[in-house]
């Protein structure tokens, strides 16, 4: 029998990889360089030794492959490969694409590394397979002579060939300065950070930018530069689901090149994949990881329905087994130069990892909330960190306030006595029947809207929201702000929609459900919610929870809890986006501007502990009944047992008292939780070691005793599931599809108000502001005047108020007039007016006077001026002085200008409405010679 050596096995695998990439593998004796575009000749004799493979393209040498057996570490082989690249026999040197050869591979057939010697600082990188012959030909610089590594000085770069840098990595080091036009400072920082990372040839980079801070626009700007200046051949933009792909596609369509004036899609083709057919001329391809995997497998098409929901929610359908890929000549490894990964589920970095690592491309992650798995995948290379707090401080996001609604049933659950009638509704068909309880029904808050639906609990929350909406939450509004309600599931959402319509006394268009089960196209519903007056309230489960951009949203009503800190941060990102006054008023006419959003917390989601950990349930795609069967037949592995422990823990809260008793009988006295713990013990190495030490009786533990301890604990863990009655009982609990509808219990509001934390934050801001004023009363001119200490200056000017505003906006305080006004509104609601009005700089006068208790109420400064103006007019009329219609127009405009600018001077008639009416000359015609004196009088009377 022929024994195959490890070296021969490696050669066979390498031969297969080369052939898959389009290389004809030949021995030197049988070499025929005309046989294919690319030929790999094995065991080629060079002046510096035998190359395992010499690569030819169009009959000309272009690269070399050094083969090693599996398990060999390849970093030490790089010098050997480089020596071969410099050893071409003289007759071949003249025919080579470059001399020394530019493309060097080291491979075991299991792992392969590649170096492009044309790069400024050649560095080997892991590649999934070999590049195609035509790719190396495109990358090569015909006839160029490379400096040998021995001829380079420390820090010296290799020669640049031609008019342009010869390689992508060289071009990335020579990117032109960024045109900052149209970019926020955070976007500038992100692009510059990314380009620095790419210039250093760091293969992965992560950009963290708060939701609503312009991540996608930033990415499109970066991609434009990579295509134009770095000559990127293709870029992949990966999204979590289809509607986010459409949003990204629209961003590309709307992007206008700052140095060209044309739109991105007028310059470059962008393809949003709707099928598995690639448009080869497209510079940008937008798709999901699941479709990309399907294409790598060679599937002709992919079910678009599997792209409609967030990837995290589709894992139960798709399964969470690690995706393995093989080489695809349809999608070779060099097809994309860059892959941008936009806010995808963390499973993309483990389950789908090999799909991303298949490509020889830079990987750039975009996220608002990086989890540990994400940071780890990107090698900790966080090139931009822009959290929500900083985005709010920069005015890129609006701040959020928490309004808490507590009700008795939400907090405590309820009790229904035996003999009462309750509804029973099938979760799937929604068919409903009624039955009389033959025993008391007690349920916990955690069972609400899962096992038990209590319409009055939902109704009480909705009514509390309705009753406080125009008094506490948005006291300056008369129409419902765009509101997004988060429900637990589709059935819960359906109930909420009907109760909201009833509570507000509105029709179907007022409140709509937007879930994946909506009858109307969900994308159409989202577009209506974003762009139209109706619906005012949308109810969703997951569809609008992440990524979807609906800027007019001003209220997020949580009627479900969230366990993940990352997911919660993404959800509140739906409210934090800024919007122009015009766009907001187009859908909410009664709003002046979006100054903040409100989280209405009806379930304690804000204070509830949230974590982000790796899942223990590694077999979610296996049905529970099948999992129990595998365990009963001793076919389960460690992942199966881990999954069982997780599912048993969840099942504990779903059991009725009768079922708990039945479980105890069928399991030999163990509860479901105890069985879960026993399973976890069997998987715990510490528990196994402890049991092995017991078996060893004080002697050193042997491997055999470790195995015996593990088997013993495992058998103890799975023994109860030998009983078919227990398996059937547990399976029936999981199958239970009916919800109980409790129409008996009546709920009541315990509390409705802003959260303690937000109230304390407002109090700290107000106290600090007052202390600042006291500390600086003798230093800042505006404060000297407002505190009644003029020091020779009696007139408060706009410039002085501008100076004061600049001082309070400096760190560490970073106060704005809007933030201070809202803080006072939280604490003194009955004394604060104009909360939702657009703030002007002169409102700072009102804030100072109220803070130092010179004025009891906090009233917008223009409103105070208007009141004084009306009093002045009344006094003039009482003295018998009348004004014509023309004069009244001028007086009204002068009063408005004083309210905004702290006074009007003759030169101010050269601007705005005063100028449009004819300026100083027209005003003189209206008032004659008394105009200057009249201006002086109005400035003195109205600015006080």
Helices and strands as residue ranges (DSSP letters): H 6-20, E 23-27, E 38-46, E 49-57, E 60-67, G 75-77, H 78-85, H 90-93, E 98-99, E 103-107, E 112-116, E 125-127, H 133-139, E 144-145, G 149-151, H 168-172, H 185-199, E 204-209, H 215-228, E 235-239, H 242-254, H 264-267, E 270-272, E 284-288, H 289-296, G 304-307, H 311-318, E 338-342, G 346-349, H 353-357, E 362-367, H 372-377, E 382-386, H 388-393, E 399-407, H 408-412, E 414-416, E 421-426, E 432-436, E 441-443, G 445-447, E 452-453, H 455-468, I 469-473, E 483-486, H 490-504, G 508-510, E 511-513, H 522-531, E 537-540, E 555-558, H 565-572, H 581-587, E 596-601, H 624-632, H 638-652, H 657-667, H 672-683, H 685-696, H 703-718, G 719-722, H 724-735, E 738-741, E 749-754, H 756-775, H 781-786, H 798-809, H 817-827, G 829-831, H 843-851, H 861-878, H 885-901, G 906-910, H 912-916, H 919-927, G 928-930, H 931-943
